[in-house]
Amino acid sequence: MALAVRIVRASPDQPDVRAELAESDAWYRANYPADSIHTIDLEQLKAPGVTFFTARNAEKVLLGFGAVVECGDYAEIKRMYVSPNARGMKVSRRILERLEAHAKSRGFKVVRLETGPLQPEALGLYRTHGYQPIPHFGDYDPNDPNSLCFEKRLDV
């Protein structure tokens, strides 16, 4: 039986979301140099042009989240995260598909993202879903070996 997951637009300013954001931030700080951490914080997640989604089970337990940031001619996926207790249950795939659907509904033909080499599960997810490596975009440093950028066309 498949895990019942509901992915909806939500405020990131919820106690369980804030706790998972803090846990995620701590992991990044423990594993990457400060210059290689490109997360966005709670206030940025609440900014205009940013849409935040949560994934919850039938008991409303937080399973993960992600955001779409509108960046002119492309949308960027940020803060993709799956709670440790929900990993291996295909929650990340469902969140990613929801974020892509939202970007497409907003008229974007391209989504981009940045991730790091210490996240093999994320890299596998993105590649499996059609993301292709691209040169660094936006403010990402092209000389940072801990920064990997990807893009997917939504109009094909």
N, C-alpha and C positions, 0 to 999 in steps of 0.2 A: 504494500500500500504506500502510495506517495505521501510525503510529508505535506500537510496542508499549510500553505504559506500565502499570506496576503501582503502584497506590496503596494503601498499607498503613499501619496504625498503627505508629508508630515513636517511638523516643526522639529528642528534638531535640538531645541531647547527643552528636552525632557530628561529627567534624572537618569534613566537607564542609557539613553543615547549619550549623554555627557560622560557617564562612566566608561562606556566603550570607546568614546573618542579619546579619553585620557589614557586608557589602556593601549590603544593604538599608537598614540603619540609617544608613550613610554617605550614601546617596542622600537619605533623608528629611532628615538634618541639612543637606545642601547645598541643599535645595529648599523647606523649610518652616521657619517660626519654631519655636523650641523648644516654645512653648506649644501648637502645633498638631500635635505628634507624639504619637501615642497607641499606639505599638507596645507589645507586652509582651516582656519579656526572657527569656533562657534559663531562669532559675529559675522565672519565672511560667509558662512553657510546660510545666514539669514538675510543676506544682501539681495537687492533687486537683481534679477537675471540669474539667480541661483535657485534651483528646485531640488529639494531634498526628499528622499524616499526612505521609508523604513520597511523592513520585512519582518513580519511577526507570525507566530504560529497561532493555532486556534485558541490557545490560552493567553494570547497577546504577549507572549514572551518575545523579546527582541532577538531576532536571528541575525540581523545585519542591516546595512544601509549603504547608500550611495547618493551622489549628487550630480546634477547636470549644470554646468556653468556656460551661459551663453557668451560667446567670445567673437562677435562680429559674424564672420563667414563660416565659422565652425562652432561646434559645441564640444566642451571638454568634460570628460568624466573625472570626478574627484571623489575622494574619501570612500572608495569601494572597500567594504569591510564585512566580513562574516565572523560572528561570534565563535569562539573556539568550540562551544558545545554544538554548533550547527555545521561545522566543517565536514566535508565529505557527503553532504546531503543534497548537492546540486543547488543550494541556495544562491551561491555566487552567480551561477548561470542565469537564474531567474531574475536576480537584481539587475545584472547587466542587460538582459533583454528588455526589462522595463525601462531602464535609463535610455537605451537606444530608441525604444518606441516613443518615449517622451521627446527626445531630440528631434526625431522625424516628424512628430506631430507639430512641433514648433517651426518646421520648415527647413531644418538643417539637413544638408546632404552629406556632411562629413562630421564624424566624431573623432576626437583625438584624446590621448591620455599619456601620462608619464608614470612609470613605475621603476622599480629597482631590480637589480640582478639577484638580490637575496630573497626574492619572492617567486620561486619557481612555479607554485600553484597558480599565481596570478598570470604569469607569463604564459603558461599552458592554456589557461582559460581564454586569454585574449587571442592567442594564435588560433585556437580551435574555433573561435567565433569570427575569424576572418580579418583580424587586425594585422596590419603589415608594418614592419619597422619603417620609421621615417627619420629624417634629420630632426634635430631639436627644433622646437617651435616656441613662440612666446618668449618668456624670460628664462627658459631652461638653458643651462650652460652646456654648450656643445663639447666642452673639454672635461665634463664630469663623467667618469666611468660608472658612477652609481645611478645615472639617469638614462633611462631607455624610453624612447618615445614611439608611439604607435598611432595608426590611423585606420579608420574603416569608412568606406563609402556606404551610405545608406540608400543611394539612388540606383543601385545595380540589382 
